[in-house]
Amino acid sequence: MKKLIVPAIASVLALGLSACEKEGPMEKAGEHMDEAVDEMKDSTQSMGESMGESVDETIDEMQVGADEKIDEMADKAKEEMPEMPEMPEG
């Protein structure tokens, strides 16, 4: 809900002020609000992309760590397991 308030106010100001031919203080304020909203959108998008990259890197690191742990456990099991006698054929 809060996310919609700033763009809604900016839209109302922009539409209301677009009818004016002269650029007055209210139109300038509306433009500044539009710029602020655009900057906020860009910042939010950039932050989302960074978070996505961090999540991807974390998942990759977890996968590598899990693979290494599995290999360690397999090696340890081979060391501790007695050799199986060969089965006679026939």
Legacy VTK file of the C-alpha trace (Angstrom):
# vtk DataFile Version 3.0
C-alpha trace
ASCII
DATASET POLYDATA
POINTS 90 float
0.000 0.000 0.000
2.771 2.441 0.917
4.538 1.628 -2.337
1.593 2.976 -4.292
1.216 6.289 -2.428
4.291 8.090 -3.781
3.704 7.110 -7.443
0.010 7.983 -7.111
0.790 11.440 -5.710
3.400 11.995 -8.391
0.959 10.958 -11.109
-1.788 13.255 -9.810
0.617 16.176 -9.608
2.011 15.460 -13.048
-1.422 15.228 -14.650
-2.737 18.273 -12.818
0.239 20.375 -13.680
0.518 19.254 -17.297
-2.373 21.570 -18.202
-0.320 24.643 -17.255
1.605 26.289 -20.052
3.939 28.207 -17.792
6.267 26.262 -15.562
5.393 27.423 -12.090
6.596 26.295 -8.682
4.028 23.490 -8.476
5.082 22.078 -11.837
8.710 22.215 -10.770
7.801 20.414 -7.555
5.960 17.765 -9.580
8.994 17.250 -11.784
11.219 16.898 -8.738
8.820 14.307 -7.341
8.876 12.417 -10.646
12.657 12.417 -10.589
12.676 11.216 -6.978
10.285 8.371 -7.834
12.422 7.372 -10.828
15.569 7.386 -8.683
13.805 5.290 -6.054
12.732 2.761 -8.710
16.271 2.540 -10.091
17.730 2.125 -6.616
15.228 -0.596 -5.713
15.875 -2.461 -8.954
19.643 -2.269 -8.451
19.301 -3.512 -4.882
17.115 -6.416 -6.055
19.664 -7.410 -8.678
22.479 -7.321 -6.122
20.486 -9.473 -3.727
19.759 -11.969 -6.507
23.447 -12.213 -7.360
24.324 -12.732 -3.692
21.758 -15.517 -3.389
23.129 -17.208 -6.511
26.690 -17.022 -5.167
25.618 -18.409 -1.787
23.827 -21.337 -3.424
26.901 -22.086 -5.544
29.150 -22.008 -2.474
26.780 -24.291 -0.562
26.748 -26.764 -3.461
30.551 -26.849 -3.604
30.731 -27.330 0.174
28.138 -30.121 0.050
29.988 -31.873 -2.782
33.263 -31.698 -0.855
31.618 -33.080 2.295
30.063 -35.961 0.341
33.462 -36.810 -1.153
35.056 -36.740 2.317
32.374 -39.033 3.717
32.741 -41.463 0.803
36.530 -41.588 1.269
36.132 -42.188 5.000
33.604 -44.961 4.404
35.991 -46.664 1.973
38.795 -46.505 4.537
36.686 -47.911 7.355
34.848 -50.558 5.393
36.582 -53.944 5.293
37.231 -55.318 1.886
34.571 -57.661 0.618
35.750 -61.145 -0.285
35.325 -62.099 -3.872
32.358 -64.271 -4.608
33.060 -67.610 -6.263
31.695 -67.977 -9.728
29.202 -70.573 -10.535
LINES 1 91
90 0 1 2 3 4 5 6 7 8 9 10 11 12 13 14 15 16 17 18 19 20 21 22 23 24 25 26 27 28 29 30 31 32 33 34 35 36 37 38 39 40 41 42 43 44 45 46 47 48 49 50 51 52 53 54 55 56 57 58 59 60 61 62 63 64 65 66 67 68 69 70 71 72 73 74 75 76 77 78 79 80 81 82 83 84 85 86 87 88 89
